[in-house]
Amino acid sequence: MKIIQKLSYLLLLVFTCQVMAQEDALTILPNGNVGLGTEKPTQKLDVHGNVNVTGNINTQGNVQAKEVSVTGTITTQGNVGIGGDTAQKPLDISKEGGIRINRTESASSDNEILFADNGQIRSLDDNHRIIFDRENNIMEMREHGDIVFSPGAEKGIRTQKVTFQSDGLVGIGTSAYNAKLEIAGSGKIPAKLKKLRHLKRLNQNSEINYNFPSDYSGTIDPNEPKYYYSIFATNHIAAEGFTTFSDARIKNILGRSDAVKDLETLSKIEITDYMLIDSISNGNQTHKKVIAQQVKEVYPQAVSSDLTDVIPNIYTLSAIKDGWIQITTKELVVGDKLKLIFSEDETLVDVLEIQGDALKVASDQEGPVFVYGKQVSDFHTVDYEAIAMLNVSATQELLKRIETLSRKQKQLEDHLSASVSRIEKLETLFNNLK
């Protein structure tokens, strides 16, 4: 019995010495916190040192560590912090060297994403480029310097992309090959719909059947916009010149224009002196040009009225309170949209109600407001190129008439000269008879 007692004391002494030698190796507090490498654990598991896990880490709280090596996964309903003191975000990494995500076992694989500590984000796939893709709203940054935005891709088809090329060229809807800025497509008719309409026209004249999307009616609207605009500018465009497509290979030529009729049409177009109502934006200078509505009466093919813009048909300072504005409500109806200009911003609002010389709009702003005018969907534009070509044709007709008059004048002059010569001969003969 004494021997057993002595052995027990000896084992207790050895165990106590071992714990004292590694006093911070393992600490278990009465509140249940466990510390490894610390005497004062503040969490359920508080490790001071590196952690190497060959399995998974699962937790419903936060995970914070200076360095973590995990061959499995980290699953947490809280924040995960590496390299810092606190985890402020779902994944908070505050350690030099960045992050590397590799989807293969090979450390030298190109199929990886690197978030470097110098701010660089690099993704290496087969084309050595970065691709951000959220629901097919794609951005690419290619190795040779191009930046490509491809938003609104439907069913994986990238459309209406913007490309900033490394050579300084910019392409919208296309890559740039011909100019500093190259634009393909227009705002009125997306490229995809344009393609479908081309196919529809082919359908009308062939036995080939195409499968169209369920939301495409398959009809060609005869009242389609006259022009499809690639660029819309509210102010002047400055350039050394302007060229337009005129290759015979893209045209079905119907014949030469009737110059006599063109001259008659040109004579009916009125050139008008005017100033713009919005003098704040456009100045007070006088212009000498045509008026679209007048041109439309005599030469409609040079006028389009399918744009949406705001006209300054009110253009007055007022005040707004509880959505009500005191102004003359001429040319306004409920449902119109009004452009309001405040000291800090401008906005387009719906007209909700009209009572006499007051109207209520959908706005919660109050105070002074400049009421610009209403939005219209039939804003008129003039094709000055069409008028210029009409002028060329009319000028050619005038030239023909001038040439005809010149020939007649020459004939009259020759006839007069011959008549004078005959008279002179008769006078000489008469004088000889005396």
Sine and cosine of phi, psi and omega as CSV:
sin_phi,cos_phi,sin_psi,cos_psi,sin_omega,cos_omega
0.00,0.00,-0.65,0.76,0.03,-1.00
-0.90,0.43,-0.58,0.82,0.00,-1.00
-0.91,0.42,-0.69,0.72,0.00,-1.00
-0.90,0.44,-0.64,0.77,0.02,-1.00
-0.88,0.47,-0.69,0.73,-0.01,-1.00
-0.90,0.43,-0.67,0.74,0.03,-1.00
-0.89,0.46,-0.62,0.78,0.01,-1.00
-0.89,0.45,-0.71,0.70,0.04,-1.00
-0.87,0.49,-0.62,0.78,-0.02,-1.00
-0.91,0.41,-0.71,0.71,0.02,-1.00
-0.89,0.45,-0.65,0.76,0.02,-1.00
-0.89,0.45,-0.63,0.77,0.01,-1.00
-0.91,0.42,-0.68,0.74,0.01,-1.00
-0.90,0.44,-0.70,0.71,-0.01,-1.00
-0.89,0.46,-0.68,0.73,-0.01,-1.00
-0.89,0.45,-0.66,0.75,0.01,-1.00
-0.89,0.46,-0.67,0.74,-0.02,-1.00
-0.89,0.46,-0.67,0.74,0.00,-1.00
-0.92,0.40,-0.65,0.76,0.00,-1.00
-0.92,0.38,-0.57,0.82,0.01,-1.00
-0.93,0.37,-0.51,0.86,0.00,-1.00
-0.83,-0.56,0.87,0.50,-0.16,-0.99
-0.90,0.44,-0.41,0.91,0.01,-1.00
-0.95,-0.30,0.22,0.98,-0.01,-1.00
-0.92,0.38,-0.68,0.73,0.01,-1.00
-0.57,-0.82,0.83,-0.56,0.02,-1.00
-0.78,-0.63,0.78,-0.63,0.04,-1.00
-0.85,-0.53,0.90,-0.43,-0.02,-1.00
-1.00,-0.01,0.36,-0.93,0.01,-1.00
-0.86,0.51,-0.44,0.90,-0.01,-1.00
-0.98,0.18,-0.01,1.00,0.06,-1.00
0.99,-0.16,-0.13,0.99,0.03,-1.00
-0.95,0.32,0.65,-0.76,-0.01,-1.00
-0.88,-0.48,0.77,-0.64,0.00,-1.00
-0.88,-0.48,0.70,-0.72,0.13,-0.99
-0.89,-0.45,0.91,-0.42,-0.04,-1.00
1.00,0.09,0.17,0.99,0.03,-1.00
-0.52,-0.85,0.58,-0.81,0.02,-1.00
-1.00,0.06,-0.25,0.97,-0.09,-1.00
-0.80,-0.61,0.96,0.29,0.02,-1.00
-0.92,0.39,0.73,-0.69,-0.01,-1.00
-0.97,-0.24,-0.09,1.00,0.00,-1.00
-0.81,-0.59,0.17,-0.99,0.04,-1.00
-0.83,0.56,-0.60,0.80,0.14,-0.99
-0.69,-0.73,0.92,-0.40,-0.08,-1.00
-0.87,-0.49,0.95,-0.31,-0.08,-1.00
-0.94,-0.35,0.84,-0.55,0.11,-0.99
-0.97,-0.26,0.98,-0.19,-0.09,-1.00
0.63,-0.78,-0.04,-1.00,-0.01,-1.00
-0.98,0.18,0.46,-0.89,0.02,-1.00
-0.83,-0.56,0.78,-0.63,0.04,-1.00
-0.87,-0.50,0.91,-0.41,-0.07,-1.00
-0.88,-0.48,0.80,-0.60,0.03,-1.00
-0.99,-0.10,-0.08,1.00,0.05,-1.00
-0.90,-0.44,-0.56,-0.83,-0.01,-1.00
-0.98,-0.20,0.45,-0.89,0.15,-0.99
-0.93,-0.38,0.88,-0.48,0.00,-1.00
-0.86,-0.51,0.79,-0.61,-0.01,-1.00
-0.47,-0.88,0.48,-0.88,0.09,-1.00
-0.98,-0.20,0.08,1.00,0.04,-1.00
-0.87,-0.49,-0.32,-0.95,-0.01,-1.00
-0.99,0.11,0.44,-0.90,0.10,-0.99
-0.84,-0.55,0.82,-0.57,-0.01,-1.00
-0.73,-0.68,0.79,-0.61,-0.02,-1.00
-0.47,-0.88,0.46,-0.89,0.10,-1.00
-0.97,0.26,-0.55,0.83,-0.01,-1.00
-0.42,-0.91,0.71,-0.71,-0.03,-1.00
-0.73,-0.68,0.72,-0.70,0.11,-0.99
-0.82,-0.57,0.93,-0.36,-0.09,-1.00
-0.77,-0.63,0.81,-0.59,0.06,-1.00
-1.00,-0.05,-0.14,0.99,0.07,-1.00
-0.97,-0.24,-0.73,-0.69,0.01,-1.00
-0.82,-0.57,0.31,-0.95,0.12,-0.99
-0.92,-0.39,0.88,-0.47,0.02,-1.00
-0.90,-0.44,0.85,-0.52,-0.05,-1.00
-0.54,-0.84,0.55,-0.83,0.12,-0.99
-0.99,-0.10,0.03,1.00,0.06,-1.00
-0.91,-0.42,-0.50,-0.87,-0.01,-1.00
-0.99,-0.15,0.47,-0.88,0.07,-1.00
-0.89,-0.46,0.86,-0.52,-0.01,-1.00
-0.86,-0.51,0.70,-0.71,0.01,-1.00
-0.76,-0.65,0.82,-0.57,0.10,-0.99
1.00,0.01,-0.17,0.99,-0.02,-1.00
-0.90,-0.43,-0.16,-0.99,0.00,-1.00
-1.00,-0.08,-0.53,0.85,0.01,-1.00
-0.67,-0.74,0.50,-0.87,0.05,-1.00
-0.99,-0.12,0.95,-0.30,-0.05,-1.00
-1.00,-0.05,-0.34,0.94,-0.06,-1.00
-0.81,-0.59,0.24,-0.97,0.05,-1.00
-0.79,0.61,-0.60,0.80,0.15,-0.99
-0.72,-0.69,0.93,-0.37,-0.10,-1.00
-0.86,-0.52,0.96,-0.27,-0.05,-1.00
-0.92,-0.39,0.89,-0.46,-0.03,-1.00
-0.83,-0.56,0.85,0.52,-0.05,-1.00
-0.68,-0.73,0.71,-0.70,0.02,-1.00
-0.89,0.46,0.53,-0.85,0.02,-1.00
0.92,-0.39,-0.37,0.93,0.07,-1.00
0.99,0.16,-0.26,-0.97,-0.06,-1.00
-0.80,-0.60,0.63,-0.77,0.07,-1.00
-0.76,-0.65,0.79,-0.61,0.01,-1.00
-0.89,-0.45,0.87,-0.49,-0.06,-1.00
-0.84,-0.55,0.81,-0.59,-0.08,-1.00
-1.00,0.01,-0.03,1.00,0.04,-1.00
-0.87,-0.49,0.18,-0.98,0.00,-1.00
-0.98,0.21,-0.35,0.94,-0.04,-1.00
-0.97,0.24,0.81,-0.59,-0.02,-1.00
-0.94,0.34,-0.32,0.95,-0.03,-1.00
-0.98,-0.18,0.18,0.98,-0.05,-1.00
-0.91,0.40,0.56,-0.83,0.07,-1.00
-0.99,0.13,-0.16,0.99,-0.01,-1.00
-1.00,0.06,0.96,0.29,-0.07,-1.00
-0.54,-0.84,0.33,-0.95,0.09,-1.00
-0.85,-0.52,0.75,-0.66,0.00,-1.00
-0.85,-0.53,0.85,-0.52,0.14,-0.99
-0.98,-0.21,0.99,-0.17,-0.11,-0.99
-0.99,0.11,0.39,-0.92,-0.03,-1.00
-0.96,0.27,-0.12,0.99,0.08,-1.00
-1.00,-0.01,0.18,0.98,0.04,-1.00
1.00,-0.06,-0.09,1.00,-0.03,-1.00
-0.98,0.18,0.65,-0.76,0.12,-0.99
-0.88,-0.47,0.86,-0.51,-0.12,-0.99
-0.74,-0.68,0.76,-0.65,0.07,-1.00
-0.85,-0.53,0.78,-0.63,-0.04,-1.00
-0.92,-0.39,0.96,-0.29,0.18,-0.98
-0.92,-0.39,-0.34,-0.94,-0.06,-1.00
-0.90,0.45,-0.42,0.91,-0.02,-1.00
-0.98,-0.22,0.13,0.99,0.02,-1.00
0.78,0.62,0.89,0.46,-0.03,-1.00
-0.57,-0.82,0.29,-0.96,0.06,-1.00
-0.98,-0.18,0.70,-0.72,0.03,-1.00
-0.74,-0.67,0.87,-0.50,0.17,-0.98
-0.98,-0.22,0.87,-0.50,-0.09,-1.00
-0.75,-0.66,0.93,-0.36,0.09,-1.00
-0.83,-0.55,0.95,-0.30,-0.06,-1.00
0.82,0.57,0.64,0.77,0.04,-1.00
0.94,0.35,0.20,0.98,0.20,-0.98
-1.00,0.07,1.00,-0.06,-0.30,-0.95
-0.99,-0.17,0.65,-0.76,0.23,-0.97
-0.81,-0.59,0.74,-0.67,0.03,-1.00
-0.86,-0.51,0.65,-0.76,0.17,-0.99
-0.83,-0.55,0.96,-0.27,-0.15,-0.99
-1.00,0.09,0.33,-0.95,-0.11,-0.99
-0.87,0.49,-0.57,0.82,-0.05,-1.00
-1.00,0.09,0.13,0.99,0.17,-0.99
0.94,-0.34,-0.18,0.98,0.00,-1.00
-0.95,0.32,0.57,-0.82,0.14,-0.99
-0.87,-0.49,0.82,-0.58,-0.09,-1.00
-0.82,-0.57,0.81,-0.58,0.12,-0.99
-0.96,-0.29,0.79,-0.61,0.00,-1.00
-0.77,-0.64,0.96,0.29,-0.05,-1.00
-0.99,0.12,0.28,-0.96,0.14,-0.99
0.92,0.39,0.46,0.89,-0.03,-1.00
-0.96,0.29,0.83,-0.56,-0.01,-1.00
-0.98,-0.19,0.79,-0.61,0.01,-1.00
0.84,0.55,0.63,0.78,0.08,-1.00
0.98,0.19,0.02,1.00,0.00,-1.00
-1.00,-0.03,0.86,-0.52,-0.02,-1.00
-0.99,0.13,0.82,-0.58,-0.04,-1.00
-0.73,-0.69,0.33,-0.95,0.10,-0.99
0.77,0.64,0.72,0.69,-0.05,-1.00
-0.99,0.12,0.37,-0.93,0.09,-1.00
-0.88,-0.47,0.77,-0.64,-0.05,-1.00
-0.85,-0.53,0.84,-0.54,0.14,-0.99
-0.98,-0.22,0.96,-0.27,-0.13,-0.99
-1.00,0.06,0.45,-0.89,-0.04,-1.00
-0.92,0.40,-0.35,0.94,0.03,-1.00
-1.00,0.05,0.12,0.99,0.05,-1.00
1.00,-0.06,-0.04,1.00,0.02,-1.00
-1.00,0.05,0.51,-0.86,0.00,-1.00
-0.82,-0.58,0.76,-0.65,0.04,-1.00
-0.85,-0.53,0.71,-0.70,0.08,-1.00
-0.91,-0.42,0.91,-0.42,-0.08,-1.00
0.99,0.17,0.04,1.00,-0.04,-1.00
-0.21,-0.98,0.23,-0.97,0.21,-0.98
-0.99,0.15,0.49,-0.87,-0.06,-1.00
-1.00,0.00,0.84,-0.55,0.01,-1.00
-0.86,-0.51,-0.48,0.88,-0.21,-0.98
-0.94,-0.34,-0.29,0.96,-0.12,-0.99
-0.40,-0.92,0.16,-0.99,0.06,-1.00
-0.86,0.50,-0.62,0.79,0.05,-1.00
-0.79,-0.61,0.84,-0.55,0.00,-1.00
-0.81,-0.59,0.77,-0.64,-0.07,-1.00
-0.84,-0.54,0.77,-0.63,0.07,-1.00
-0.87,-0.50,0.74,-0.67,-0.02,-1.00
0.99,-0.11,0.03,-1.00,-0.04,-1.00
-0.56,-0.83,0.17,-0.98,-0.03,-1.00
-0.98,0.21,-0.42,0.91,-0.07,-1.00
-0.99,0.12,-0.52,0.86,-0.08,-1.00
-0.69,-0.72,0.97,-0.26,0.01,-1.00
-0.85,0.52,0.44,-0.90,-0.06,-1.00
-0.85,0.53,-0.62,0.79,-0.02,-1.00
-0.91,0.42,-0.70,0.71,0.01,-1.00
-0.91,0.41,-0.60,0.80,0.04,-1.00
-0.87,0.48,-0.66,0.75,0.03,-1.00
-0.90,0.44,-0.68,0.73,0.00,-1.00
-0.89,0.46,-0.61,0.79,0.01,-1.00
-0.93,0.36,-0.58,0.82,0.11,-0.99
-0.87,0.50,-0.71,0.71,0.00,-1.00
-0.90,0.43,-0.61,0.79,0.01,-1.00
-0.89,0.45,-0.67,0.74,0.02,-1.00
-0.90,0.44,-0.60,0.80,0.07,-1.00
-0.90,0.43,-0.63,0.77,0.04,-1.00
-0.85,0.53,-0.61,0.79,-0.07,-1.00
-0.93,0.37,-0.35,0.94,-0.08,-1.00
-0.85,-0.52,0.30,0.95,-0.01,-1.00
-0.49,-0.87,0.12,-0.99,0.01,-1.00
-1.00,-0.08,0.06,1.00,0.00,-1.00
-0.98,0.21,0.72,-0.70,0.03,-1.00
-0.94,-0.34,0.75,-0.67,0.01,-1.00
-0.94,-0.35,0.54,-0.84,0.06,-1.00
-1.00,-0.03,0.90,-0.44,-0.04,-1.00
-0.98,-0.21,0.43,-0.90,0.06,-1.00
-0.86,0.52,0.42,-0.91,-0.06,-1.00
-0.90,0.43,-0.41,0.91,-0.03,-1.00
-1.00,-0.03,0.17,0.99,0.01,-1.00
-0.95,-0.30,0.84,-0.54,-0.13,-0.99
-0.95,0.31,-0.40,0.92,0.02,-1.00
0.99,0.16,0.19,0.98,-0.01,-1.00
-0.95,-0.30,0.46,-0.89,0.09,-1.00
-0.97,-0.23,0.91,-0.42,-0.05,-1.00
-0.96,0.26,0.88,-0.47,0.02,-1.00
-0.92,0.39,-0.29,0.96,0.01,-1.00
-0.99,-0.17,0.47,0.88,0.05,-1.00
-0.87,0.50,0.40,-0.92,0.05,-1.00
-0.81,0.58,0.61,-0.79,-0.01,-1.00
-0.93,0.38,-0.60,0.80,0.00,-1.00
-0.82,-0.58,0.53,-0.85,0.11,-0.99
-0.93,-0.37,0.91,-0.41,-0.17,-0.99
-1.00,-0.01,0.78,-0.63,0.12,-0.99
-1.00,-0.03,-0.48,0.88,0.02,-1.00
-0.73,-0.68,0.75,-0.66,0.10,-0.99
-0.82,-0.58,0.85,-0.52,-0.02,-1.00
-0.83,-0.55,0.68,-0.74,0.01,-1.00
-1.00,0.10,-0.19,0.98,0.04,-1.00
-0.73,-0.68,-0.07,-1.00,-0.10,-0.99
-0.90,0.45,0.44,-0.90,0.16,-0.99
-0.92,-0.39,0.85,-0.53,-0.04,-1.00
-0.99,-0.16,0.71,-0.70,0.02,-1.00
-0.31,-0.95,0.29,-0.96,0.05,-1.00
-0.96,0.28,-0.40,0.92,-0.02,-1.00
-0.16,-0.99,0.05,-1.00,-0.01,-1.00
-0.63,-0.77,0.76,-0.65,0.06,-1.00
-0.83,-0.56,0.43,-0.90,-0.01,-1.00
-0.74,-0.68,0.44,-0.90,-0.01,-1.00
-0.91,0.41,0.76,-0.65,-0.03,-1.00
-0.53,-0.85,0.40,0.91,-0.02,-1.00
-0.94,0.34,0.77,-0.64,-0.02,-1.00
-0.86,0.50,-0.42,0.91,-0.06,-1.00
-0.96,0.27,-0.13,0.99,0.05,-1.00
-0.95,-0.31,0.16,0.99,-0.12,-0.99
-0.83,-0.56,0.57,-0.82,0.25,-0.97
-0.99,-0.13,0.99,-0.13,-0.12,-0.99
-0.97,0.23,0.83,-0.55,-0.06,-1.00
-1.00,-0.08,-0.23,0.97,0.00,-1.00
0.75,-0.66,0.13,-0.99,-0.04,-1.00
-0.97,0.25,0.58,-0.81,-0.02,-1.00
-0.92,0.40,0.51,-0.86,0.03,-1.00
-0.98,0.21,0.98,-0.18,-0.10,-1.00
-0.91,0.42,-0.57,0.82,0.01,-1.00
-0.90,0.44,-0.71,0.70,0.02,-1.00
-0.92,0.40,-0.62,0.78,0.02,-1.00
-0.88,0.47,-0.64,0.77,0.03,-1.00
-0.90,0.43,-0.63,0.77,0.03,-1.00
-0.91,0.41,-0.67,0.74,0.02,-1.00
-0.90,0.44,-0.70,0.72,-0.03,-1.00
-0.88,0.48,-0.58,0.82,-0.03,-1.00
-0.92,0.38,-0.31,0.95,-0.03,-1.00
-1.00,-0.06,-0.18,0.98,0.01,-1.00
-0.98,0.18,0.79,-0.61,-0.06,-1.00
-1.00,-0.07,0.76,-0.65,0.13,-0.99
-1.00,-0.05,0.81,-0.59,-0.18,-0.98
-0.85,-0.52,0.61,-0.79,0.18,-0.98
-1.00,-0.03,0.75,-0.66,-0.02,-1.00
-0.41,-0.91,0.26,-0.96,0.15,-0.99
-0.84,-0.55,0.50,-0.87,0.00,-1.00
-0.98,0.18,0.65,-0.76,-0.02,-1.00
-0.88,0.48,-0.69,0.72,0.00,-1.00
-0.98,0.19,0.97,0.24,-0.03,-1.00
-0.95,0.30,-0.37,0.93,0.02,-1.00
-0.90,0.43,-0.69,0.72,-0.02,-1.00
-1.00,0.07,-0.53,0.85,-0.18,-0.98
-0.92,-0.39,-0.12,0.99,0.01,-1.00
1.00,0.09,0.00,-1.00,-0.09,-1.00
-0.95,-0.30,0.25,0.97,-0.05,-1.00
-0.94,0.35,0.45,-0.89,0.02,-1.00
-1.00,0.00,0.65,-0.76,0.01,-1.00
-0.91,-0.41,0.51,-0.86,0.06,-1.00
-0.82,-0.58,1.00,-0.04,-0.06,-1.00
-0.55,-0.84,-0.16,-0.99,0.01,-1.00
-1.00,-0.07,0.24,-0.97,0.09,-1.00
-0.93,-0.37,0.80,-0.60,-0.14,-0.99
-0.83,0.56,-0.71,0.71,-0.05,-1.00
-0.89,0.46,-0.59,0.81,0.02,-1.00
-0.95,0.32,-0.66,0.75,0.02,-1.00
-0.89,0.46,-0.60,0.80,-0.02,-1.00
-0.86,0.51,-0.50,0.86,-0.02,-1.00
-0.94,0.34,-0.52,0.86,-0.09,-1.00
-0.92,-0.40,-0.38,0.92,-0.05,-1.00
-0.57,-0.82,0.91,0.40,-0.15,-0.99
-0.87,0.49,-0.44,0.90,-0.04,-1.00
-0.93,0.38,-0.23,0.97,0.02,-1.00
-1.00,-0.09,0.07,1.00,-0.08,-1.00
-0.82,-0.57,0.67,-0.74,0.11,-0.99
-0.83,-0.55,0.56,-0.83,-0.02,-1.00
-0.68,-0.73,0.72,0.70,-0.07,-1.00
-0.87,-0.49,0.21,0.98,0.03,-1.00
-1.00,0.01,0.41,-0.91,0.09,-1.00
-0.95,-0.31,0.82,-0.57,0.01,-1.00
-0.40,-0.92,0.11,-0.99,0.00,-1.00
-0.96,-0.28,0.74,-0.67,0.01,-1.00
-0.97,-0.26,0.57,-0.82,-0.02,-1.00
-0.99,0.10,0.87,0.50,-0.09,-1.00
-1.00,0.09,-0.10,0.99,0.10,-1.00
-0.91,-0.41,-0.87,0.49,0.20,-0.98
0.77,0.64,0.88,0.48,-0.03,-1.00
-0.52,-0.85,0.43,-0.90,0.03,-1.00
-1.00,0.03,0.68,-0.73,0.01,-1.00
-0.52,-0.85,-0.36,-0.93,0.04,-1.00
-0.62,-0.78,0.46,-0.89,0.00,-1.00
-0.82,-0.57,0.70,-0.72,0.05,-1.00
-0.53,-0.85,0.79,-0.61,-0.05,-1.00
0.82,0.57,0.50,0.86,0.03,-1.00
1.00,0.05,-0.13,0.99,-0.06,-1.00
-1.00,-0.08,0.68,-0.74,0.03,-1.00
-0.80,-0.60,0.74,-0.67,0.03,-1.00
-1.00,-0.03,0.98,-0.22,0.04,-1.00
-0.50,-0.87,0.28,-0.96,0.13,-0.99
-0.94,0.33,0.82,-0.58,-0.14,-0.99
-1.00,-0.09,0.50,0.87,0.01,-1.00
-0.88,0.47,0.60,-0.80,0.06,-1.00
0.88,0.48,0.33,0.95,0.01,-1.00
-0.89,-0.47,0.60,-0.80,0.09,-1.00
-0.69,-0.72,0.34,-0.94,0.06,-1.00
-0.86,0.50,0.73,-0.69,-0.05,-1.00
0.97,-0.25,-0.31,0.95,0.09,-1.00
-0.90,0.44,0.36,-0.93,0.11,-0.99
-0.94,-0.34,0.72,-0.69,-0.03,-1.00
-0.91,-0.41,0.64,-0.77,0.12,-0.99
-1.00,-0.03,0.88,-0.47,0.03,-1.00
-0.93,-0.36,0.69,-0.73,0.00,-1.00
-0.89,-0.45,0.89,-0.45,0.06,-1.00
-0.97,-0.23,0.06,-1.00,-0.06,-1.00
-0.91,0.42,-0.49,0.87,-0.07,-1.00
-0.97,-0.26,-0.42,0.91,-0.05,-1.00
-0.38,-0.93,0.03,-1.00,0.11,-0.99
-0.73,-0.68,0.47,-0.88,-0.10,-0.99
-0.51,-0.86,0.33,-0.94,0.05,-1.00
-0.93,-0.38,0.87,-0.49,-0.11,-0.99
-0.82,-0.57,0.38,-0.93,0.03,-1.00
-1.00,0.09,0.61,-0.79,0.13,-0.99
-0.99,0.11,0.88,-0.48,-0.08,-1.00
-0.99,-0.10,-0.53,0.85,-0.10,-1.00
-0.38,-0.92,0.54,-0.84,0.04,-1.00
-0.76,-0.65,0.79,-0.62,0.06,-1.00
-0.69,-0.72,0.97,-0.25,0.00,-1.00
0.86,0.50,-0.84,-0.54,0.02,-1.00
-0.99,-0.14,0.60,0.80,0.05,-1.00
-0.60,-0.80,0.51,-0.86,0.04,-1.00
-0.62,-0.79,0.46,-0.89,0.03,-1.00
-0.95,-0.33,0.72,-0.70,-0.02,-1.00
-0.85,-0.53,0.27,-0.96,-0.01,-1.00
-1.00,0.09,0.97,0.24,0.02,-1.00
-0.51,-0.86,0.65,-0.76,0.04,-1.00
-0.98,-0.21,0.12,0.99,0.05,-1.00
-0.98,0.20,0.43,-0.90,0.01,-1.00
-0.68,-0.73,0.42,-0.91,0.02,-1.00
0.92,-0.39,-0.25,-0.97,0.00,-1.00
-0.87,0.50,0.61,-0.79,0.02,-1.00
-0.51,-0.86,0.64,-0.76,0.09,-1.00
-0.99,-0.16,0.89,-0.45,-0.02,-1.00
-1.00,0.00,0.95,-0.31,-0.10,-0.99
-0.97,0.23,-0.85,0.52,-0.02,-1.00
0.27,-0.96,-0.09,-1.00,-0.11,-0.99
-0.99,-0.15,0.39,-0.92,0.06,-1.00
-0.99,0.10,0.69,-0.72,0.03,-1.00
-0.84,-0.54,0.47,-0.88,0.00,-1.00
-0.96,-0.27,0.08,1.00,0.01,-1.00
-0.85,-0.53,0.64,0.77,0.00,-1.00
-0.89,0.45,0.77,-0.64,-0.12,-0.99
-1.00,-0.01,0.62,-0.78,0.11,-0.99
-0.74,-0.67,0.40,-0.92,-0.01,-1.00
-0.89,-0.46,0.71,-0.71,0.09,-1.00
-1.00,0.02,1.00,-0.04,-0.03,-1.00
-0.92,0.39,-0.39,0.92,0.07,-1.00
-0.91,0.41,-0.65,0.76,0.04,-1.00
-0.89,0.45,-0.66,0.75,0.03,-1.00
-0.92,0.40,-0.62,0.79,0.03,-1.00
-0.88,0.47,-0.66,0.75,0.01,-1.00
-0.94,0.34,-0.56,0.83,0.12,-0.99
-0.87,0.49,-0.64,0.76,0.03,-1.00
-0.90,0.43,-0.64,0.77,0.04,-1.00
-0.88,0.48,-0.74,0.67,0.00,-1.00
-0.88,0.47,-0.69,0.73,0.01,-1.00
-0.91,0.41,-0.62,0.79,0.03,-1.00
-0.90,0.44,-0.63,0.78,0.05,-1.00
-0.89,0.45,-0.61,0.79,0.05,-1.00
-0.92,0.40,-0.66,0.75,0.06,-1.00
-0.89,0.46,-0.62,0.78,0.04,-1.00
-0.89,0.46,-0.67,0.74,0.04,-1.00
-0.87,0.49,-0.68,0.73,-0.01,-1.00
-0.92,0.40,-0.63,0.78,0.04,-1.00
-0.90,0.44,-0.66,0.75,0.01,-1.00
-0.91,0.42,-0.62,0.78,0.04,-1.00
-0.90,0.43,-0.70,0.71,0.04,-1.00
-0.90,0.44,-0.59,0.81,0.03,-1.00
-0.91,0.42,-0.65,0.76,0.03,-1.00
-0.91,0.42,-0.67,0.74,0.02,-1.00
-0.90,0.43,-0.65,0.76,0.04,-1.00
-0.88,0.47,-0.65,0.76,0.02,-1.00
-0.90,0.44,-0.66,0.75,0.03,-1.00
-0.89,0.45,-0.68,0.73,0.03,-1.00
-0.90,0.43,-0.65,0.76,0.02,-1.00
-0.90,0.43,-0.66,0.75,0.03,-1.00
-0.91,0.42,-0.67,0.74,0.01,-1.00
-0.90,0.44,-0.67,0.74,0.02,-1.00
-0.89,0.45,-0.67,0.74,0.01,-1.00
-0.89,0.46,-0.66,0.75,0.02,-1.00
-0.91,0.41,-0.63,0.78,0.01,-1.00
-0.91,0.42,-0.68,0.73,0.03,-1.00
-0.88,0.47,-0.66,0.75,0.00,-1.00
-0.90,0.44,-0.66,0.75,0.02,-1.00
-0.91,0.41,-0.65,0.76,0.01,-1.00
-0.88,0.47,-0.68,0.74,0.00,-1.00
-0.89,0.46,-0.62,0.78,0.03,-1.00
-0.92,0.39,-0.64,0.76,0.03,-1.00
-0.91,0.41,-0.62,0.79,0.04,-1.00
-0.90,0.43,-0.66,0.75,0.02,-1.00
-0.90,0.44,-0.68,0.73,0.01,-1.00
-0.90,0.43,-0.66,0.75,-0.01,-1.00
-0.91,0.42,-0.63,0.78,0.01,-1.00
-0.92,0.39,-0.54,0.84,0.02,-1.00
-0.95,0.33,-0.46,0.89,-0.02,-1.00
-0.97,0.24,-0.30,0.95,-0.04,-1.00
-0.94,0.34,0.00,0.00,0.00,0.00
